[in-house]
Amino acid sequence: MKSKYCIKTMLPFCMALLLSVFTLQSGFAQEQSKFVSGNVTSADDNMGVPGATVLVQGTKTSTATDFDGLYKIEAKAGDVLIFSFMGYKTQKITVGTQTKINVTLQSETAELKEIVVIGYGTQKKKVNTAATSLVSGKDIQNVSSLDVVNALQGQASGVNVTSTSGQPGAGMAVNIRGVGTAGNSTPLYVVDGVVVDNGIGYLDPSSIERMDVLKDASAGSIYGARAANGVILVTTKKGKDGKMNVSFNSYTGFQHVAKKLDLLNTQEYTTIMNEARVNSGLTPLYTQAQVAAMPNHDWQDDLFKEGAIKQNHSLTISGGDKKSTIATGLSYYGQEGMIGGATSQSQYDRITFNVNSTSEVIENHLKIGENFSFANIKSSGVADQGIYSNAIRSFLNAAPIDATYNADGSFAHSVVAPDVSNPVGSLYYNNFNETKTNRYVGNIFAELKFLKNFTYRTSFGVDMTDSNYRSFRPVYSLSTTDNNTVSSVTQNATKSLGWIFENTLQYKGTLAGVHNFDVLAGTSAKKNTSDFMEGIGKNLTFDDFDHAYLSNATDQTSNTVKGNRGDYAIQSYFGRLLYDYNNKYLFTATIRRDGSSNFASSSRYGNFPSVSAGWNVDKESFFPENRVLNNLKIRASWGQNGNDQIPAFSYLSTISTYNKSYHFGAGTLQTGASPDQLSNPDLKWETSEQTDLGFDATLFTNFTLTFDYYDKKTKDWLVLSSIPVYAGATAPYINGGDIQNKGFEFSLAYRTKFGKDWNFSVNGNISHNENKVLRVANSEGIIHGETNLLFQGTDEMNRVEVGQPIGYFYGLKTAGIFQNAAEVQAGVQPNAMPGDVRFVDLNNDGKIDANDKTKIGNPNPDFTYGLNFDLSYKAFDLSVYTYGVAGNQNVFGVHDPTRPYTNNTTQVLNRWTTEGSSNTVPRVTYGADTNGNYTKFSDLYVQNADFYRIKSATIGCDITKLTNKLNFFSKFRLYVAANNLFTFTKYKGMDPEIGFGNSNRDSSGNLTQPWARGIDVGYYPQPRTYMMGLNVNF
Amino acid sequence: MKTMKKYIKLLAVSSLLILGACSDDFLDTESSTNKDESNFYKTPNDAYQGLVAIYDVLQREAYGGPLLISEQASDDCFGGYGTADAQSDIEWDRFLYVTNKDMNSDVWKFAYLGIYRANILLQNLDKINWGANTALKTRYEAEARFLRAHFHFMAAKMFGDIVPLDHTVKTSEFLLPRQPAEVTYALIANDLKFAADNLGPENYSQTGNANYGRITKWAAEAYLARTFLFYTDYYEKPDLAGVVNKAQAITYINDAVSNSGHGLVADFANLWLAASFEKFAGEDNTEMVWAVRFNGSGKGDWGLNEGNRFQVNIAPRGGNIGPYATGWGGATVNPDLYGAYKAGDTRRDATIISYNTETYKGNPLNFDPEERDQRQYTGYSWKKYCPITNEAGVAIVEANGGNFQIDNYQDYAVIRFADVLLMAAELNLDTNPTLALANLNRVRDRAFKDTAHRVLASDFDKKVIMEERRLELALEGQRYFDLIRQDMAIAKAAIDKTGTTQFDVNFRTETLGWFPLPQSQIVLSNGTIKQNPGWN
């Protein structure tokens, strides 16, 4: 415990120390005598840039601009002056006869936006023909999140990022242009050219230069087999020729629960219970006198830790000279869980270190370099998914009449039923765990330039993870079902290594002055191996988590160990032609051929072609000079991408011995073995085929506009099929269906300045996606949703069906409440009573059954949108990032109806009591809900989940712009910020953003139905966080 | 500089070539932990493992299994469980089909899991290098076929017509329809006959026998008699699907009675742990012709099915009570069953816990159904298969480090020698009534611990045998099938109960006694599988 806090407090301190050392060094810059002078201004706002460096090339003579951006420096005619400033593009000007040189610096963001990262290279935006989205490093930092992917939410059109849990370190569901498969729909991540598996949560946001999202098939097809769900290219910050830059970024924040549920208090709860008992023909449970003596307890007060801390401190240093550049960074991120933080059972700590460097070994010919990131992550968390051992759910269902502790401080047992357990106790006893992970990602590369136009590049990259997990369950007893008589410990270790070796040869040149070619050919080979080992021990000599290690287990007979290995390999050949005629007519063609070990040798290889074209209309001579439309590019593309992400050996019928033992006599267990899964040697790639039409335009100089229409069909999804149970073995993965996503994306940015000191910009984007399943490869055209998702005994509630959006909600429609016996008589529900729900007999067959179920909701939003504002005045800046979704529904199922004594939201107070009292909320019953008011899945559970969220808001002040006493800093900005400040929604749950659906996993640990979404069974909400921070550059 | 450029070019081009020539082996990976069909089924040990995997499926008997469902459906038990538990149990009890259309999916699923594992082994037996040991091959084949028959019968007695499978199905066979009972029973009869004719004369049911639990010739003969009686009685046929005629069935069962070496345990109570405790006869006693083995090695691991997951369902609800360990209070026992035992019948108190009359260490048990949240409380619950506590009042399963829900370890007696005697009585009734009566009276003598309660030849008929089966085999998963095989009127007369809303049962004869097929499978079949009558 002590050491943990020690590291947390020491790290920022060490960084501050480092910072001051660098501060001292930079204080040596001295003013020189006058010769050349001038003004350095920013192109953004025409304001002077204070603190910019002016250097005479090849000498040590340099200066910095003053508070107004003015400088004076001694230089001779013919000298080259280098003007540089963090965040701006460096400029070089040769001194002539003049003595006054005024320079306007272009901000790097602007430069950033003129370049598109396209995979194995970059391209000028003007000649790019693909549909891509860019999020800059600044926008990533502004979001202050653990996982940089979070920054895409609301900032990149066509990318739908949904939280799957508010727990620190929990993953995000990322879908580019809709859910494209019933299998794994995660996009491909490529960091500095290294294909990275298992997400990019290891990256410190401050180390990121930019993220480019490749959305259409033309952009993605260079990544062939892995690109069907889109590609996210991450570029980390590189050093630049010029002065050393040091930047320190730090924030500390406090997390709060943004919204609690309105649960019944003791008075309301006991009233409802008594009424339910009477309705079910039982005697009331509680007298007024008893109720008066009971505690009145909102368990949510025990659930959330208010003010749980979140902090991030990072230091980055970059710089270089003509021959070599370097950028390096160190960061610490720490976050306490809002849930489980109070019992120290939820904590996330991440330390990252990264270094990028390049050196020219032979000037203009051979460059070598490396990109390397390391992360050390330590996390512990609470179970928060599904209906079993979900901490949140058990708190929301606990009765308000139960107390947390006994007088002696021990956990109180529930008074309502012997099998109800104290949720605080249950959270405490069941969540002792810790995961320690080291992640290394990086590559080394060499680039050879020869014959003027040719570049050969070779790169070897690694993606390594080693991870240790430990958990402990003490002896305890909270109820008849929640207890443990033998203490146990689980320890496991995973080591995985992926390497990727890539070679490309590129020709870049111009023929006859107008034909611009960029031709690339390459090969790539990637191999992943992983080793896993686990031991479980029972009956420990120490009964606490700190000592929970396998060697402590004394029960030798029941200790278990297991271990295995995983392999994956892919090899590829690819080529790309980028051609433009005088920047006017643009053409791209790509082909990639991939072979993956995930398929049988006969169907291993797939070919993924694409073509695209563009037309810069404004370059035409007939394009009139006008003030309205300044730029116009029209684009079109078509192509195919693949997906091979299924567990290894899915095509084989492998023999397993797990859970197949039997014993004879008094003897030991005999090992049994049989195939588990039917084989499918014909299994092959999933292919997405996409057409995209779009344009980019600039209007009235200040408006930039991008529009894309796309139609994406994913064919031959890789899914587990539903097969008749009499087949006896598990269904194989099959190429099981087709799906269509079509829609449009529109983004508009506006940037202006008014007055002398005001700058304003706004970015808006909106995406519409329509998802439709075209084929499911079985006779009925349906992949059924699993049962028991809302509570034990829930019927199928979601499914994948031809003609419908993926994972739509499938249940009964309701038509109000039976108000009296006559209405019941007239209905078709023999077990109904007045006050029960009237279900709609859709097929008019005189009974309510599965044939009356229909579509009652869709978890996929029709629209996702983002609106982001930035405003600055002199030293002050304000930014507000917002986003929202519309047109989707969630299932609000936190209340467990199968236990009569579970608490409920105050919504139940509007229940039916007498004729005319309610036509929406049925009567309450105590068990025996014979009509199935809540045990049948119906639209009573479905709610609109539209929301609009203020994701982050920041107010900052750069003190260097207020005073010149901090001259050696180029930036000293203090800010306050809030995440998740407000959410506008009508959804009744704590958080409308629910990427969760079904937590069931297969034996390989993959979600069995990853398409399931929007099911709220007690969901870890995203915290509202208030932060104070500091950005220092010099 | 020029030479350098040359080198650079050479290097660039050659490395592209090297990679271009990268061989296909690069993509060849092999599972580190699992064999596949191409390299398994080579040695006799592979075959043995394949056989063990079939036995393993027997351990899936749990909530929603034939034992629980059929007892709830019979006249001996109600639905039970907690006041707020799922309605399925009430629906099984009352022949309703409302809430969960997939309520019997486990029976269907596990029957076919067993059939698949048997078929995959049988299909691969010829690939195994047996050497000179062809006897071993025959033995494995006989055991596998017996188990395949067992799993077919498990589904057929619940659902009537099923899809009989003597091979593993291919993708093209995913729309197979159900077959008439005759087809299924022919497969069952041939398999059992093969086992009875090919297994040796060993009897493993003696204390300490290392093979106890494995299929024997005697188990096959007895099982043949059971399927013969069910099929010929229910479908009113003279023989078992044209494979085994009555004379043959009689020969088989008489052989099992006379030559198996099995016998009755002296004291009926000693067969059941919760009725005998330290006097328990042990599981490998001479009376167990065939039992499903369970053990406590799972130790709380929900991924393993080593323990008996059935037991928790019928154990007393709401906490340990007296010597009995707690469970869910399912399938509460009908007082009529308790009352059906004549005075002096030792079987009553060994079969049923009577909360109002039993005492523990001198104190009454005092079961408070309200406080314990017990639905359909009758005052009676199961003693057969009830898990027990130790002296300190802790469930023994937990004292052993197991989970009380999944690690109970009592074996499930599929065929007891008492059943063999009663089947022999029934089969011999017409041709050799004297022998038939002698078989029956062996069972009665043991039950009453005297000879004074013997049935007289003058009173002896099939009805007497059926009543004796009810009392002797109560709560062992036989009763419901004994009722429906006689005829619908007899089943209805026995099962119907009226007068108290809470316990009302109305047996629907239009169902022909069959349970509803799992709806998901009907849907998946694209109409080739139709729902049973009365359940649409």
Interface residues (C-beta under 8 A of the other chain):
Chain A: I362 H365 L366 A417 P418 D419 L448 F450 L451 F454 Y456 T458 T480 T481 N484 T485 V486 S488 F501 N503 L505 A521 G522 T523 A525 K527 K538 N539 D555 S558 T560 N564 R565 G566 D567 Y568 A569 I570 Q571 Y573 G595 S596 S597 S601 R604 A648 F649 L652 S653 T654 I655 S656 T657 Y658 N659 K660 S661 Y662 H663 F664 G665 A666 G667 L669 Q670 T671 G672 A673 S674 P675 L678 S679 S722 I723 P724 V725 Y726 A727 G728 A729 N778 S779 E780 I782 H784 T787 Q792 G793 D795 E796 N831 D849 A850 T898 R899 P900 Y901 Y926 G927 A928 T930 G932 T935 K936
Chain B: M4 K5 I8 K9 L11 A12 V13 S15 L16 L19 G20 C22 D24 F26 L27 D28 T29 E30 S31 S32 T33 N34 K35 D36 E37 F40 D46 Y48 Q49 G50 L51 V52 A53 I54 Y55 D56 L58 Q59 G82 T83 A84 D85 A86 Q87 S88 V98 T99 N100 K101 D102 S105 W108 K109 Y112 L113 I115 Y116 R117 N119 I120 L121 V163 L165 T168 V169 T171 F174 L175 L176 Y204 G208 N209 A210 N211 Y212 G213 R214 D284 R293 N295 S297 K299 G300 D301 G303 L304 N305 E306 G318 G319 T326 R372 D373 R375 V394 E398 A399 G401 Q405 P518 Q519 S520 Q521 V523 L524 S525 N526
